[in-house]
């Protein structure tokens, strides 16, 4: 008797689909049925390819960082622009993602940070979120520190405090986007926040 042929699927596409479910419903709100239905695979295939639900969630967060956060951060490396212009491009790119037509509203990481304080939230996922939070802050601290070294940013600014301020702003815009605020409204928030540089 011939062995049954294993079902093949696009692993990256399945991961993207799982990420959107977690992004929209959160870790606790995403059932295995929700996830496998969106991924177009059965539970054994999910376990074989990604591990358990917690491991799938962590892979989804890593995918989010690689697909979205890295692209935003590259805008800070543009040449021929002022510090304020670079930050504006960076934050407006983030807002475009938060208000994306083809993605869930808000930010997957911001939503996960809020959920991670729950006792039911997986410990390994909490550690992953803590690492991501540090990464986001460090990107801005490094950028602002270099700007001061290049005399493009006033020495009066505490770069750590400034980075934390900007991180707070983008978490805030993520919450506002999820609540239905428009891209134009969030752009105004960013423009106001950037006045701290003046």
Buried (B, 14 or more C-beta within 10 A) or exposed (E): EEEEEEEEBEBEEBBBBBBBBBBBBBBEEBEEEBBBEBBEBEEEBBBEBBEEBBBBBBBBBBBBBEBBBEEBBEBBEEEEBEBBEBBBBBBBBBBBBBBBEEBBBBBBBBBBBEBBEEEEBBEEBBEBBEEBBEEBBEBBBBBBBBBBEEEBBEEEBEBBEBBBBBBEBBBBBBBBBBEEBEBEBBBEBBEEBBEEBE
